Amino acid sequence: ATTLSYGSTNISLTVSSNVIVVNGVSKQSDTAPQIVNGRTYMPLRFLLENLGLKVDWNSQSQTITITP
């Protein structure tokens, strides 16, 4: 399991599980964390939004903007 903390928010993830625990509450993610070639990949949008950040995708420029 991996735990992330930001401010008063704590998120716990388990590889290959779509259930992610945010401040003690289980939530369903559409993507599970995975380990590929020794690197752990996590559902970035889910994590950022649950940390209280706004995520915008610009399909034309293929860029992500993250704002508090």
Order of alpha helices (4+ residues) and beta strands (2+ residues): beta-beta-beta-beta-beta-beta-alpha-beta-beta
